[in-house]
Amino acid sequence: MTVKVLNPGLFTTIQDLGRPGYFHLGIPIGGGMDRLSLRAANLLVGNPEDAAVLETVFMGPQLEFEQDATVAVTGADLPPRVDGEAKESWTAFKVKAGQTLTFDYLKEGARAYIAISGGIDTPLYLGSRSTYPIGALGGIDGRPVAIGDQIPIGEGAGAKEGRSIPDALRRLPGNPAELRVLPGLYWRLITEEAGRNFFEDTWAVAPEADRMGVRFRGGREMTFKEREQPFGAGSDPSNIVDGCYSYGSIQVPGGKEPIVLHRDAVSGGGYFTLGAVISADMDLIGQLQPHTPTRFVAVDMEQALAARAERAALRGRIREALQ
Amino acid sequence: MAEVKSPIPGTFYRRPSPEEPPFKSEGDSVAVGDVVGLVEVMKSFIEVKSEVAGTIKSFTVENEQPVTAGAVVAELDD
């Protein structure tokens, strides 16, 4: 069966959990920016957790169903409607053949995940269906969905409607948002004062934030320790001899605006990275609206690993809640 | 009274570019589908169009100010 795109919304892409293993070749890990919500949407409709879904940002699509299906919308509070009738988020509901799924204005968060029973069945590319628009890989012709697309859906009976994930197991950032940061290898390049300011200041999400990276502004400019730039590094003190970037790493070009690299990020370059947002908080970044006030909070490796374990336990509780 | 709402969150602009006049000013008439402003988000500028016809009574968001999805940017008299 297929689902027809009547209106694609702003930027709606097919995403699964991504294609790890090729970052060293410059192909990003990709996949949903809020993976917890993506997994939850799939579980609600009876799909494997890693099935492909639609990730929609800020404004939902309009989708017409060719056959009956079970659907769930998780992540951002983007209220779904079926032929105009309001449905609950984080709850499985039925869409009948010929009906249209639409969305109200976004209320909270940034990205909603739309899972359809059977999962989206576009071809795998390097082991994943995730769309990487900059590299034109995955999804439908490597691009966001467009008007008239017939999105292929796999076979799947679908779970029964009404299954819901309790409020206590849903996650969206607070206001101000708090992102935990593990200082890294290049922390030594900035002055002590700059390091203190980074954690003291309240930053705001820049509107240009996207799947590659999320920029923050509004904090004080960083100062760097005196050093002679090494051979091969650019002349700005924020330049290094090219190095690898990790998912979550924070680069600060010119010492001005921190950018947290996300799922579709570039894999290396010549800006220093002062540390990384811990893996447990990366999903929250996918839910930040433009202008959201944000604080960075310093943690050590032990705290980062504890947070990661907590996150794994949360996934376990979501699975249990749906059994 | 009718309202024009932003479809998305971002930064609101009243002009197509800094050198050009505003899309609409107070007292201007608006037809269905007329552009009254732009919202910048994810390196794109999305047009904010009126879904109703009327006359602009007032803008409720200043140029270059943040908006949320569904926020009223202008009020119209029928």
Interface residues (C-beta under 8 A of the other chain):
Chain A: L10 F11 V57 F58 M59 D104 Y105 L106 K107 A110 P207 E208 A209 D210 Q289 P290 H291
Chain B: K5 P7 I8 P9 G10 T11 E40 V41 M42 K43 S44 I46 P66 T68 A69 G70
